Amino acid sequence: MFDKTVTLQPYADMSVHMEGFEVVSAQLGGDECVYVLLVNRIPKRIRGMHVPSALKETYTYKVLVIEDNYMEAVVIEGQHFNYHYVQPLRNKLLLVGARCTYYGLDRYDLNAKVCDYKGETVREFMLGDGIQSVQVTEKGTIWTSYFDEGVFGNNGWNHPIGAQGLLAWDEHGNKIYEDHTSNIADCYALNVVNEQEIWFYFYTDFLLGRISGGPGQAKVTYMNPNISGSAGFCTDGYHFLFDGGYGKHETFILKRNESPGSLSAGHKIHFLNEQAEPLKPHTRDFRENRVLFSEGNYLYRVAIEELV
């Protein structure tokens, strides 16, 4: 396995919008735009460990919508919830919090908020606790994957919403699919290519799953990428770029689908920033054939075809 070094140039400079704000996440949308979630201050963890869902103080979020050289900021003020993800939902914005508490007697957090581009709330609904990833298709199908606490239950959930590890919802929060084929204890990575093609990578088997046919006629197939603990991947259908896995998250591995259900050993890729220094991203997001990094005030984006 040989090594390759790739130098990336900034895709976007967020400096003008960063004063008084911090990056929560930066995600690729199914509409080819980039969506960055900012908050005026990162909520503190409870006892240094637990991520809270509802917040006692009010927070201001800002969503940056970026398309090529155009950048729009949507400010969402007076919020009492801890949001972690943002995606386009039709002509609106979907904010989702990773944690969702069940209080008993059918009382629970509504951890999904749909906003318009004026920052006003349109509706809210519940997507369950322990959300690892959120990706939305152009048609408005919401895919959510869950880490172990969302699968086995925490935060008051004796019957967790994410027990199957991977679900799909319509734009109003009605469940339209859950995976009953895979044995998911923790869905490490999700890549929603389009309405008909969804990839996911999960523990305990460290298999790469592919859903074809969409939520209504889902067919699930698997292959073994021979990587343990990868935190994300992107694909053009033939090539696969993986996060390196346990203890190697700063390294990436590019593999090929040489035969049905079998990937090549691949080669390592190391990313540098424009100053030829190792890229140390604050956030990363994998979608379709691309990966998006945020480091400081800059965003970096690279597609698989630039690496082969």
C-alpha positions in Angstrom: 0.0 0.0 0.0 1.7 3.2 -1.2 1.0 6.8 0.1 -0.2 9.8 -1.8 -0.2 13.4 -0.6 -2.9 15.8 -1.9 -2.8 19.6 -1.3 -6.2 21.2 -1.0 -7.1 24.9 -1.6 -9.9 26.5 0.4 -13.4 26.1 -1.2 -14.9 28.9 0.9 -13.8 31.5 3.5 -16.3 32.0 6.3 -14.4 34.7 8.1 -17.0 37.4 7.6 -19.7 35.3 9.4 -17.5 33.9 12.1 -17.2 36.7 14.6 -19.0 35.7 17.8 -19.8 32.2 16.4 -18.3 28.7 16.3 -18.7 25.9 13.8 -20.9 23.1 14.9 -21.0 21.1 11.7 -20.5 21.6 7.9 -22.4 19.3 5.6 -22.9 18.6 1.9 -26.5 18.8 0.7 -28.2 16.7 -1.9 -28.7 19.9 -3.9 -24.9 20.4 -4.4 -24.8 23.2 -1.9 -22.8 23.3 1.4 -24.6 24.0 4.7 -22.7 25.1 7.8 -24.2 25.3 11.2 -22.8 27.9 13.6 -23.7 28.8 17.1 -22.8 31.8 19.3 -21.3 29.4 21.9 -21.0 25.6 22.1 -23.3 24.3 24.9 -21.3 22.8 27.8 -21.5 19.1 28.5 -23.1 18.0 31.7 -20.5 16.9 34.1 -18.0 17.2 31.3 -19.4 14.2 29.4 -23.1 14.1 28.6 -24.3 16.2 25.7 -27.5 18.0 26.7 -30.6 18.1 24.5 -32.7 21.0 26.0 -30.8 24.1 27.1 -31.5 26.4 30.0 -30.1 29.5 28.3 -31.0 30.9 24.9 -28.6 30.3 21.9 -28.4 31.9 18.5 -27.7 29.7 15.5 -26.6 30.8 12.1 -26.8 28.6 8.9 -24.5 29.4 6.0 -25.7 28.3 2.7 -22.9 28.2 0.2 -23.1 27.6 -3.6 -19.9 28.3 -5.5 -19.0 31.9 -4.8 -22.4 32.8 -3.2 -22.9 32.6 0.5 -26.1 33.4 2.4 -26.5 33.5 6.2 -29.8 32.6 8.0 -29.9 33.6 11.6 -32.1 31.6 14.0 -32.4 33.4 17.4 -33.7 32.5 20.8 -33.2 28.7 20.7 -33.4 26.4 23.7 -32.2 23.2 22.0 -28.8 21.8 21.2 -28.7 21.3 17.4 -25.8 19.5 15.7 -26.8 19.0 12.0 -28.3 21.1 9.2 -29.7 19.9 5.8 -31.8 21.4 3.1 -35.4 20.2 3.2 -37.2 21.1 0.0 -37.0 25.0 0.1 -36.4 25.1 3.8 -33.8 24.2 6.4 -33.8 21.2 8.7 -31.9 21.4 12.1 -31.5 18.2 14.1 -30.1 17.6 17.6 -28.2 14.4 18.2 -29.8 13.9 21.6 -33.5 13.5 22.5 -34.7 12.9 26.0 -37.8 10.8 26.9 -39.5 12.2 30.0 -42.2 9.6 30.4 -45.9 9.5 29.6 -45.3 10.1 25.9 -43.4 13.3 26.6 -40.1 13.8 24.7 -37.9 16.3 23.0 -38.7 17.4 19.5 -35.2 17.3 18.2 -35.9 18.3 14.5 -36.8 21.8 13.6 -37.8 23.0 10.1 -37.1 26.7 9.5 -37.7 29.0 6.6 -35.0 31.2 5.2 -36.0 34.1 7.5 -35.1 31.9 10.5 -38.7 31.3 11.5 -39.9 27.9 12.7 -42.3 26.1 10.4 -42.7 22.8 12.4 -40.9 20.5 14.8 -40.9 16.8 15.3 -39.0 13.9 16.9 -36.3 11.8 15.3 -35.1 9.9 18.3 -32.0 9.9 20.5 -28.4 9.1 19.6 -28.3 10.3 16.0 -24.9 9.8 14.3 -25.7 11.2 10.9 -28.5 13.1 9.1 -28.7 13.3 5.3 -31.7 14.5 3.2 -32.5 13.7 -0.4 -33.6 16.3 -2.9 -37.2 14.9 -2.7 -37.2 15.4 1.1 -36.6 12.0 2.4 -34.7 12.3 5.8 -32.2 9.5 6.5 -30.9 9.1 10.1 -28.3 6.7 11.5 -27.7 6.0 15.2 -24.8 5.3 17.4 -24.9 2.7 20.2 -26.9 4.8 22.8 -29.5 5.5 20.2 -29.7 1.8 19.3 -29.7 0.3 22.8 -31.4 3.2 24.7 -30.4 6.0 27.0 -31.9 9.4 28.1 -35.0 7.6 29.3 -35.7 5.6 26.1 -36.5 2.0 27.1 -37.7 1.4 23.6 -35.4 3.6 21.5 -36.5 5.0 18.2 -33.2 4.1 16.6 -33.1 0.5 17.7 -32.6 -0.7 14.1 -29.7 1.7 13.6 -30.9 3.2 10.3 -34.2 4.9 9.5 -35.9 7.1 6.9 -38.6 9.7 7.4 -40.8 11.9 5.3 -40.5 15.7 5.5 -43.0 15.8 8.3 -41.3 13.3 10.5 -43.3 10.2 9.7 -41.2 7.0 9.6 -41.2 5.4 6.2 -38.3 2.9 6.6 -36.2 1.1 9.2 -33.5 -1.5 8.6 -34.5 -4.9 9.7 -31.9 -6.7 7.6 -28.6 -5.6 9.2 -27.4 -6.3 12.7 -26.4 -2.7 13.6 -25.1 -1.9 17.0 -23.6 1.4 15.9 -23.9 2.9 12.4 -20.5 4.6 12.0 -21.1 6.2 8.6 -23.9 7.1 6.2 -23.8 8.2 2.6 -27.1 9.1 0.8 -26.2 9.3 -2.9 -29.8 9.8 -4.1 -33.4 8.6 -3.5 -32.5 5.1 -4.9 -29.0 4.6 -3.5 -28.0 4.7 0.2 -24.8 3.4 1.6 -23.9 2.8 5.3 -21.1 1.2 7.3 -21.8 -0.3 10.7 -20.5 -2.1 13.8 -20.2 -4.9 14.9 -19.4 -6.6 11.6 -17.7 -3.5 10.0 -19.6 -4.2 6.8 -20.5 -1.8 4.0 -24.2 -1.9 3.2 -26.0 -0.6 0.1 -29.7 0.0 -0.1 -31.1 0.1 -3.6 -34.7 0.8 -4.6 -35.3 3.6 -2.0 -37.3 3.3 1.2 -40.4 1.7 -0.5 -38.7 -1.2 -2.2 -35.4 -1.4 -0.3 -33.0 -4.2 -1.2 -29.9 -4.4 1.0 -26.6 -5.9 -0.1 -23.2 -6.0 1.7 -19.5 -6.1 1.1 -16.5 -6.2 3.5 -14.2 -3.2 3.1 -11.6 -4.7 5.5 -11.5 -1.5 7.6 -12.3 -1.4 11.3 -13.8 1.8 12.8 -14.0 4.0 9.8 -15.8 7.3 10.5 -16.9 8.1 7.0 -16.6 7.3 3.3 -17.6 8.6 -0.1 -18.0 6.7 -3.4 -18.5 7.2 -7.1 -19.8 3.6 -7.3 -16.5 2.2 -8.3 -14.0 4.0 -6.1 -14.4 4.3 -2.3 -12.5 6.8 -0.1 -12.6 5.8 3.5 -11.5 7.4 6.7 -8.6 5.2 7.9 -10.4 3.8 11.0 -9.5 3.3 14.6 -6.4 5.3 15.5 -5.9 6.4 11.8 -8.6 9.0 11.3 -6.1 11.5 10.0 -5.4 9.1 7.1 -7.6 8.1 4.2 -7.7 5.0 2.1 -8.8 4.9 -1.6 -10.1 1.5 -2.7 -11.6 0.2 -6.0 -14.5 -2.3 -6.5 -12.4 -4.7 -8.5 -14.9 -7.5 -8.4 -18.5 -7.8 -7.2 -18.6 -7.5 -3.4 -14.8 -7.1 -3.1 -12.7 -4.0 -2.7 -9.0 -3.6 -3.4 -6.4 -3.2 -0.6 -6.2 0.4 -1.8 -3.6 3.1 -1.0 -3.3 5.8 1.6 -4.0 9.5 1.0 -2.8 12.3 3.2 -4.5 15.8 2.8 -2.5 19.0 3.2 -3.9 22.6 3.4 -2.8 25.4 1.2 0.2 26.0 3.4 1.4 22.5 2.8 0.6 21.5 6.4 -1.3 18.4 7.4 -5.0 19.2 7.3 -6.5 19.0 10.8 -10.2 19.5 10.2 -12.7 20.5 13.0 -15.5 18.7 11.1 -15.8 16.3 8.1 -18.7 15.3 6.0 -18.9 12.6 3.3 -21.7 12.7 0.7 -21.9 11.0 -2.7 -18.4 11.2 -4.3 -17.1 14.1 -2.1 -15.7 14.9 1.3 -16.0 18.3 3.0 -13.6 19.6 5.6 -13.8 22.6 7.9 -10.6 23.9 9.4 -10.6 27.3 11.1 -12.5 29.8 8.9 -12.0 27.7 5.8 -13.9 24.9 4.0 -12.1 22.4 1.8 -13.8 20.1 -0.6 -12.5 17.3 -2.8 -14.1 14.7 -5.1 -12.9 11.2 -5.8 -12.2 11.9 -9.4 -9.5 14.4 -8.3 -7.7 11.6 -6.5 -7.6 8.8 -9.1 
